[in-house]
Amino acid sequence: MAKAKKKGRAAISITQSDYAPVGSSPGKLPELHPSGETEVYQVTLIDYSDSDYLERHAVRFEECLPYIDRKSITWIHVHGIPDAALMERMRARFNLHPLALEDVLYTGQRPKVEYYEQQLFAIFISAGLADNELHADQLSLFIDGKCLISFFSGAKDPLEPLRARLRTHSGRVRGAGVDYLMYAILDIAVDGNFPVLEQLGAEIEDLEAKVLESPGQELLRRMQRLKRDLLVLRRYLWPQREILAAMMRDEHKLITSPTKVYLRDCYDHTIQTMELLESYRDMITSMLEVYLSSVSLRLNEIMRVLTLISTIFIPLTFLVGVYGMNFNHPNSPWSMPELHWEYGYPVLWMFMLAVAVGMLFLFWRKKWI
């Protein structure tokens, strides 16, 4: 076993490690992890009751087995990339369904909840922003009796605040059942979306101030990226709301009525995140329309200026064209007499300037400029 950190995977990309090979047997675990890495994970054991608490990091799975049959609640957390060997040992001990284990290994699954005879299996997504790139990491949960097994595929474990509450006996986690522990984990996953939406909202406000002042390709790229990120978030947040609604509605012996009250609060948070998400999507759509209108308006302004300049120079070009012909026959009555005027050249300049000023005055009176 080895400790390692896995870089957050971009939520919008789909790689070979996100799905089982085409044509493979359902529920068959690969000999190697789909990413090609092996034993890059850390197992944390937490065993607690209202009066006792035990926490051990970087343990082997076999070291957790003596605590499973106790009356206390046992939480086994796997952070990183579990390999098939670990999953097989867990399957043998807890009789976990092979299809559920396959969903744990092949990350990128759609959030869901499934009930088995003696177990509950749920997948949630924990979203985050790193270097302005949205990433979504899978959080998988098994409940079996008084034991909860969790898997998290991301680089930074979001469950440390929960462990801190367990250590200090803060809140009611240690006095409640394993279903409340599940709720506390899901609540962290749901509430973790608020900071992400807050950052996206701040960027949207920044873009909103700039889109009218200086629309450009960089702003368009940022708006397209935000629109893509919000679409990806919606893909994950929408089913999580449905999962919590199903947990509150369905009757299952592993979820007690007191815990459903807290799940209802978590469900309300998913509604808040969806409302924020939808409002941000509407804002981005409106900003794209404003951006296109601004670009079109700037183009119209440029074309108007060029048209005015061209219009002013049309009569001037005509005048200089006429006087540039230089037809001068001494005996012809149709010769140009101005060619021999002493002040012909400055008079022509003054006349052309008068024409230009007169046209500008006319454009101003008609509010074209």
VENJO-V271137 format. One record per residue. N is the residue number from 1. RES is the residue in one letter. PHI is phi in whole degrees, 0 to 359 (none if undefined). PSI is psi in whole degrees, 0 to 359 (none if undefined). Layout:
n->(N N)
res->(RES RES)
phi->(PHI PHI)
psi->(PSI PSI)
This chain:
n->(1 2 3 4 5 6 7 8 9 10 11 12 13 14 15 16 17 18 19 20 21 22 23 24 25 26 27 28 29 30 31 32 33 34 35 36 37 38 39 40 41 42 43 44 45 46 47 48 49 50 51 52 53 54 55 56 57 58 59 60 61 62 63 64 65 66 67 68 69 70 71 72 73 74 75 76 77 78 79 80 81 82 83 84 85 86 87 88 89 90 91 92 93 94 95 96 97 98 99 100 101 102 103 104 105 106 107 108 109 110 111 112 113 114 115 116 117 118 119 120 121 122 123 124 125 126 127 128 129 130 131 132 133 134 135 136 137 138 139 140 141 142 143 144 145 146 147 148 149 150 151 152 153 154 155 156 157 158 159 160 161 162 163 164 165 166 167 168 169 170 171 172 173 174 175 176 177 178 179 180 181 182 183 184 185 186 187 188 189 190 191 192 193 194 195 196 197 198 199 200 201 202 203 204 205 206 207 208 209 210 211 212 213 214 215 216 217 218 219 220 221 222 223 224 225 226 227 228 229 230 231 232 233 234 235 236 237 238 239 240 241 242 243 244 245 246 247 248 249 250 251 252 253 254 255 256 257 258 259 260 261 262 263 264 265 266 267 268 269 270 271 272 273 274 275 276 277 278 279 280 281 282 283 284 285 286 287 288 289 290 291 292 293 294 295 296 297 298 299 300 301 302 303 304 305 306 307 308 309 310 311 312 313 314 315 316 317 318 319 320 321 322 323 324 325 326 327 328 329 330 331 332 333 334 335 336 337 338 339 340 341 342 343 344 345 346 347 348 349 350 351 352 353 354 355 356 357 358 359 360 361 362 363 364 365 366 367 368 369)
res->(M A K A K K K G R A A I S I T Q S D Y A P V G S S P G K L P E L H P S G E T E V Y Q V T L I D Y S D S D Y L E R H A V R F E E C L P Y I D R K S I T W I H V H G I P D A A L M E R M R A R F N L H P L A L E D V L Y T G Q R P K V E Y Y E Q Q L F A I F I S A G L A D N E L H A D Q L S L F I D G K C L I S F F S G A K D P L E P L R A R L R T H S G R V R G A G V D Y L M Y A I L D I A V D G N F P V L E Q L G A E I E D L E A K V L E S P G Q E L L R R M Q R L K R D L L V L R R Y L W P Q R E I L A A M M R D E H K L I T S P T K V Y L R D C Y D H T I Q T M E L L E S Y R D M I T S M L E V Y L S S V S L R L N E I M R V L T L I S T I F I P L T F L V G V Y G M N F N H P N S P W S M P E L H W E Y G Y P V L W M F M L A V A V G M L F L F W R K K W I)
phi->(none 217 275 199 241 251 295 303 278 299 293 271 263 239 244 302 285 272 211 289 303 298 88 286 291 300 83 277 276 287 293 248 297 306 282 95 263 229 50 253 201 224 258 245 252 229 232 211 220 294 247 238 209 226 221 224 251 53 256 276 300 297 289 277 300 298 271 292 273 284 283 285 266 246 239 252 244 250 250 125 247 290 263 295 296 298 296 294 296 293 298 293 280 254 57 287 289 301 294 291 296 298 294 291 288 270 291 95 284 285 305 197 225 226 250 249 302 240 222 231 231 223 234 238 241 255 265 199 240 222 55 63 247 283 228 230 246 274 241 247 227 240 242 223 64 256 244 239 244 235 230 228 265 278 281 256 287 278 267 299 302 292 297 296 295 293 298 269 56 269 82 248 297 289 266 252 271 291 292 289 298 299 301 299 291 295 296 295 297 289 292 294 282 297 299 296 294 296 295 296 295 297 292 295 297 296 293 298 285 264 295 274 282 216 294 201 296 295 297 297 297 296 294 294 294 297 297 294 297 294 294 294 300 298 298 267 285 301 293 295 296 293 297 295 296 292 298 287 275 283 264 214 293 278 243 274 299 300 287 296 297 286 297 295 295 296 297 299 294 295 294 298 295 293 295 299 299 293 294 293 296 295 296 296 299 295 294 297 294 295 299 296 294 295 297 295 294 297 297 295 297 297 295 294 298 296 294 297 298 296 296 295 278 297 293 293 296 298 297 292 293 295 281 273 285 60 284 214 253 296 257 268 288 265 291 274 293 293 295 250 289 292 248 299 296 296 296 297 298 297 295 294 296 296 298 296 297 297 292 298 297 296 297 291 296 274 61 274 229)
psi->(143 149 143 161 137 128 139 129 136 129 336 351 148 122 174 328 355 348 156 150 142 130 358 158 131 131 357 122 141 155 324 158 145 333 350 353 155 143 44 77 168 132 128 131 129 124 126 159 188 335 339 154 133 134 125 136 157 51 163 154 325 333 342 339 319 340 346 323 5 168 344 172 132 129 116 117 127 115 118 216 96 147 171 329 315 318 323 319 321 320 319 323 319 358 46 146 135 325 324 320 323 321 330 316 316 89 168 17 159 137 138 169 137 141 130 183 311 10 163 136 130 147 125 166 131 114 155 166 130 121 43 17 128 133 150 124 143 135 115 141 137 137 125 104 239 21 136 130 127 148 133 128 353 177 315 120 119 357 5 320 326 319 324 321 323 319 317 4 40 135 198 16 312 341 358 182 184 334 329 325 318 315 317 322 315 325 322 318 320 312 339 347 337 314 324 313 326 317 318 322 320 320 324 318 321 318 324 325 334 340 329 331 310 70 136 181 324 317 320 319 318 319 320 322 317 318 320 316 318 325 320 317 318 324 329 323 325 308 333 324 318 326 312 324 320 320 323 328 320 150 120 137 341 347 113 163 318 325 331 333 319 326 328 322 319 323 320 324 323 325 319 316 322 322 317 315 315 322 322 322 319 321 318 318 317 321 323 320 319 321 312 322 321 317 318 321 317 320 320 321 316 316 326 316 314 323 319 316 316 320 319 322 348 307 328 320 323 316 310 333 318 312 354 355 331 36 116 91 128 333 359 132 347 10 162 105 335 342 337 9 145 325 24 315 308 327 319 319 315 321 318 321 321 320 315 314 319 321 320 319 319 318 323 319 326 4 34 341 none)
